[in-house]
Amino acid sequence: MSTTSGELSRLDTLHDDLIHDVAYDFYGKRLVSCSSDHKLKVWDTDESSNNWVINDGWKAHDSSILKATWSHPEFGQVIASCSFDRTVKIWEEVDHEAIGSGKRWALRAVLGEKVDGAVHEIEFAPNHLGLKFASVGANGKVRIYEAIDIVDLTNWTITEEFDLYDGEGEPDSHHCLSWSKSRFQPQMLVVGCGLKNTARVFRLDGNSKWSPIHELTGHQGVVTDVAWAPYMGRSYQMIATSSKDGHVRLFKLSEDTESNKSKGGIGAAILNSALGGGSQKKKRFKVDMVGEFADHQAEVWRVEWNVTGTILASSGDDGKVRLWKESYALVWQLISIITSETGPGAMIASVWGGDPYDPALMREKETEAASEGEYI
């Protein structure tokens, strides 16, 4: 965990087994962690000391918890978790219960009990779509749940369901998903497709049916994570993927103007986009891989964007977090490396001179730091 001085501090999570996921809330002031010890733990920022303090911890599932995620604060303090026990659970903070009592977070709903296999991933939709979330499990099914009444979190309904594959799912594979954040496009999801070594983009059409529209190819191993960048008024969309082949990849989705000209012209597409017209829902994208990085030299497990979609973080089995940013020449480059080691090399980029966008300098300084024993 970072402090205001830019240094790293360690957080003793008090978990008794492997930690599978750690997630910040919308403001970055709260954390939830989940583990193979079947427990969830919530942490708050103590602004006076700039440390993390335990809010509460409790047994949440009957098996390893794979993922936990926060809803938008517009809907209150709500957490969803999924597990090998084949369920998704919804938790809501109860303010009148004491901190650390084990009762601070109340179970509001248990979903997916009829799911055939573990639930691998869950993510709440952007708040402009309402209080809903998507889940994907070992059976290759994507389900979208929506709260019937945002005031009463005990009642949820499956609004959509679709299969990733034409045949049966892959019980031993890994799935992941991420929502499109754009308000000006139809609802879209990118889903990592297990042992297929690919990710697919799905879009909700005018008939309320989710259909695959693009495939993100080029992976030589299982896609371990996908992240759709926040939409900040750009004329294109960005999706990041990580893979067991040791690579981080960046895909750019831009409007395929040639394809859309034959469907009424660019002007008609723009007008339909503004009005939410039906023909816009059939618009195609042009997909380009604009970045491919093997710097981790190990399996990469997570990718995540900052709130503006301008910096990408990746982490892998090399024990480092790497930050990527697009240069003025429109080339994505490594700008920082953060290690879990303590000492002067803990945040390498902060003590380097020269242009932080120069990848050659990055690798030179990384080699120097390693030779001097600043980090491993």
N, C-alpha and C positions, 0 to 999 in steps of 0.2 A: 504494500500500500504506500502511496506517495504522501508526502507532507507538503506544506506550503513552501518549504525551503528547497524543494525539488529532490530531496533525499528519499530513500526507501525505508519503510519500517515494516516489521513483521507483525502479522496478525495470528495469534493463536486461536484457531477456530473452535477448539474444544471438541471437535468431532473425533470419533473413535475409529474411523475407517476412511477409506479413500473418498476424497471430495470430487464430485462429478461436475459441479457447476457453481459459479458465483455470479450474481447479477446485481447491478446497480438499479436503483429506482430512477424515475424520470429526472430528478434533480441531482442525482449523484451523491446524495447525502445519506442514503440507506443501502444496506447490502442484505441479500439473502443467500445462504449457502446450503447445499444439499449434498448428501453423502450416502455411502453404502451402509452407514449405521442406521438408516431408515429415518434420520432426523432432518428437520429444517431448523436453521438458526437465522435470526434477523439481527442486524447490527445497525446502530445509529452513530452519526458523527457527533462527538463532543467538541463543539466549536471552541470552547475555552482552552482545551488541551490539544485539540486537533488529533485526537485518537478515536478509534472505534470502540464503542462500548456495547455489550450484549443487551439486546432488547428482550429477546426470549428465544428459547429452544424447546422443541418438543418432538415426540415420535409422530411422524406424519403418514408413513406408509408401512406396509408389511414386507417390503423388499427394498432393494437399492433404489434411491431416487436419482433419476437421470437428469432432470431439468427443473428449474424454477424460474418464473418470470413475473414481472410486475405489470399491472394494468396502468393505464394513464391515470394520474392523480385526480382528474376530473370525476372519476368514478369511485374515489375514496382510496383507502389503503388496502389493496386486494392483490393476492398472490395466487398463481396457479402452479401446481407441481404435477409431475408425471413420473411413473415408476415402472419397474419390472413387474409389479403386482397387477399390471394391466389397467390401472385406473388413472384418471386425472382428478385432482382435488382442488377445490376453491377455498381459499382462506381469507378471512377479513379481520382486520385489527379491531379489538374491543378496548376502547380507551379507558373504561372504568376498571379493567383488570390490572393488577399490579405487574410492573415490569419484572421479568424473570420468574413469574409464577407458573409458567407452563400453560397458562390459560389466556394469554394476551391475544392469541390468534385463534379465532373460532372457525371450525369447519362448517362451511355453508353448503357444499354440494360434493357428491362423489359421482363422477361421470365415467362412461366408457367401460363399465363392468362386463359388458358382453364382447369386448375387443378380443380378437384372437391373437394374443401375443403382447409383448411389452409395448408401451407407448414411448417412443424415442424422443420426441420433440414437441414442444408447444410454444406458441407465441401469440400474444395479444395483437389484434389488428390496430391500425392507426385509429386514434380517437374519433376522427370524423366519420368513421364507419359504425360507430356505436360500440357497446361493450360486447365484443365477440373475440374468439380466439380460434386458431387452427391447431390441429394435432396430427401427427403422423406416427404410425406404429409399424411393428415388424411385419404385419400383414400387407403392407403397401397401400393402405387406405388413408386418405386425408379426410378428416372430418372437421367441419366448422360449426362451432357451438356459439349460440347467442343467448344472452340473458333476456328472459321474457320481460322482466321488470328490473331496471338497474337499482332500484331501492331494495328489492328482495332477491338476494343472490342464491336462493335455494332452488330457483326454477330456471333451468336452461333447456334449450332445444337444439337438436341438430338441424341446421338450416340447409347445409349442403354436404355431400359426401361423394368422393370420386376415387378411382383406382389409379395408382401410378403406372401399373403394368397391365398388359393385356391378359396375362395369366395370373397365377398365384404369386403371392408375395415371397420375400426371401427372409425367413426367420432369423438367419444368422448375420444379416446385413446391418447397415447403419443408415438411418434416414435423418434428414434435417430440413428445415424450411425457414423462409423469411418473407414477410409481406412487402409489397410495393408501398411506398409512403406517399405517392402522388395523389393529390386531390383531383387532378385533371385528366386522369386515365381511368378506365374501368378497373375493378378490383383484380389484382394479380398476385400470384405467389410464385416463388422459385423454390423448388424442392430437390434436395439431393437424393439420388435414386440408388442408394445402396451399392450392391455389387455390379451394377451396370456401369460404374465409373463415369457417371454423367450427372448433370442436373437439368431439370426441365422447368420451363416457364409456363405456368397455367394462367388463363384469363377467364373471367366470368363474362359470358356473352349475353346477348339480349334476351335469350331464352332461359336465363338463370342456370346455365350449364357451364361447368368448368371444363375447358378444353386446353390441351397442350398446343402452344403456338411456336415455341422455340426450344432447341436443345443446346446446352452449353457443353461443347465437346472439347477434347484435347487432354482429358485427365487420363493418367496411366495407373490410377489406384482409386480406392473408394473416396468419394467426396465426403469429407468429415464435417464441413460446415459451409453455410451459405449466408451472405449478408447483403440485403438490398439497401443501397445508400439512400439517406434522406434526400427528398426532392426539394431543392432550393432554387427553383426557377430556371434550371438548366434546360437546354433544348434536347437533352438525352438523359438516359437512365444508366446507373452504374450498379453492377453486381460483382461481389467478390466471392471467391470460393477457396477453400483449403482442401488438401488431399493427402492421403497416405503416401502418395508418390513424392512428398517433400516439397511441393510447389504451392505457391500462392498465385492465383490468377485473377485478373481483372477483365470484366466483359463490359463493353459499352453497347447499349441498346439505343439506336437513333432511328428516327422515322425513315422508313423506306419510301422516299418520295416517288421513285419510279413506279413502285407497286401501287401506291395510293393515288397517283395521277389518273390511273385507269378506273378509279372508283369515285370520280367526281371532282378531281383536282385538289391541289393543296389547300386552296381557299375554302373549299367545302369541308375538308378534313378539319381545318382550324375552327370553322364555324360549328361543326358538329361536336368538336371537343368542348367548346365553350357552353353549348346547349345540352351536352350529354346525349347527343343524337345516336341512333342505333347504328348507322353506318360506321361511326368512329370505332365501335366495338370490334370491327373486323380489321382494323388497321394493322398492318404488318410492321415489324421492326427489322432493321438491319443490325446484325450482331457481329461485333468485332472484338477479338481479344487484344486489349491494349497494354497488358502487362502480364508477365510470367516470371516468377522469381523463385529460385532454388536456394536462397541464402540460408535458410534454416538447416539445410543438409540433414534433415530428419523429418519424421512424419509431422505434418502441421495439423493442429486440431481445432483452432478457433480463429475466426476473423470477425472484426467489429469496426464499425465506422464511428467517427465523432458526430456530434449533433448536426454539423453543417455538411457532412458528407465530403469533406475535403482531406481528411487524414484517415488512413486505414491502419488498424493494429492487427498483428498476427502473432500467434504463439504456437510453439511446437515442442517436440521432445528434446530439443536442444536447451531448454530451460530459459529461453530468452523471449522477450516481447520486442517485435520490430515494428517501427512506424514508417509508413509510406505516404508520400505526398507527390502531387503532380507539379512539375517544375514549370517555369515560364515557357519552356519549349514544348509543353504538353506531353512530357515524358514522365512516367511514374518512377520515382526513385526512393531509395532508402534514406531516411533522414535521421533516424535515431535507433539505438539498441538499448534496451533495458534488461538487466540481468537480475536474477534472484540473489546474487551474491552481495555481501556487504562490502564496504570499503570504498576507496576513491574511484573504482571502475564501475560502480553500481549503475550509474547513468552516464554511459560513455560519451554520448553526443554533447552533453552539457559542458564537458571540459575540453572539447576539441576546438582548435582554432580552424580558420579557413571557412570555405563555403560548405554549409551543411548539406547542400544539394549535390555535392560532388561525390558520386559513388566510389570513385577511385580513392579519394581521400578517406572515405568511410572504411574501406577494406584495409588500407594501409594502417590507419590508426587502430583498427581492431586487431591486426596482426601484432602491432607494437604493444598494445595493452596485454595481449595474451602472453607475449614473450617476457614481459615484465612482471607477470603474475598478478595483474590487477584484477583479473576475473578468469574464470574457467569456462 
